[in-house]
Amino acid sequence: MTLRAVIKGTGHYLPERVVENSWFEDKIETSDEWIRARTGIERRHFADEGQTTSDLAIRAARAALDDAGMQADDIDAIVLATSTPDLTFPAVATMVQAGLGMTRGFAFDVQAVCAGFVFALANAEGLIRAGQARRVLVIGAETFSRIMDWEDRSTCVLFGDGAGAVVLEGVEGRGDSNDRGILATDLNSDGQYRDLLYVDGGVSSTGTAGHLKMQGNLVFRHAVEKLARTAHTALDKAGLSPEQVDWLVPHQANERIITATAQKMGVPMDKVVLTVADHGNTSAASIPLALSVAASQGRFKPGQVIVTEAIGGGLSWGSVVLRW
Ligand code: UT7
């Protein structure tokens, strides 16, 4: 017998304010046409002034608990991925814990930028398999609009705000690839690439939050190569082949990266969940948002194989293979 971390519920929240590509046209030298053609993004949501990452996370968490038919006190742990916390500390996860009225268990944040949700899922699975927790709320939540340089056209048109959450529960499986739940994970980082994508501020350096800086075309090249490789590695670990993949739920940074990665993996585009047009790049929130949107549309059927993959600042990248 093997303990498997099975997804019991999903939920998401997007701030009400929707900003179309055309909004940028009189602010910087760009066009709706360029943004659509180079990224696939059409619009994104921005948090209102005063609306924080924990506000978005709490709403997504409540939706995931409802979907799972659980109460906050059924949860043993909260693992939350973010690079845009409300405060330097405490962890946003503890703010969510309080917001949900949860008075037991433990809560902490994971920071692996756009790969954050994949790292959080892998950590949550580890907690379940180690017997530290039976039910874990895993959340990706971001307010990247707060770290944009609004004069940098090469980055400010790309990102959006939002949150997504899943409830994982430990369930006994047989230990083979027919089990439901997380079947394999693959995590990687290489800090020699940290200058390709970073924020130029922080507590122990500038004392400010800073702004996002990215060498987009270099990140693009790393992304296609590393994402296809990590997905293959995780599939290998799970004992599955790319032909057995029912759904690819990739990090939603750029439709061209998603298409190239799917092609390299040998997964046709009708098996790829795409939300980048409506959400933009929401960093650690993008995969749980895409999972929750697709699940709420009834697209995933029990027993189907889902592969998630993401890359972000660090560089850090990874993949999770699971059976729905
Ligand atoms: O989520 C974390 C991981 N991040 C990513 O995966 C993002 C990876 N990178 C990308 O998605 C793409 O590299 C971008 C969308 C950021 C840029 O697309 P690109 O095809 O790599 O374009 P580029 O950076 O090579 O720039 C091409 C041209 C440049 O002009 P010149 O130098 O050729 O005259 C840019 O200045 O496009 C220009 N450009 C823009 N033009 C209009 C850059 N941003 C814009 C813009 N509007 N917003």
Boltz pocket constraint, residues with backbone or C-beta under 6 A from the ligand:
constraints:
  - pocket:
      binder: B
      contacts: [[A, 29], [A, 30], [A, 31], [A, 34], [A, 35], [A, 38], [A, 39], [A, 114], [A, 153], [A, 154], [A, 155], [A, 157], [A, 215], [A, 216], [A, 217], [A, 218], [A, 219], [A, 220], [A, 223], [A, 253], [A, 254], [A, 257], [A, 281], [A, 283], [A, 311], [A, 312], [A, 313]]
      max_distance: 6.0
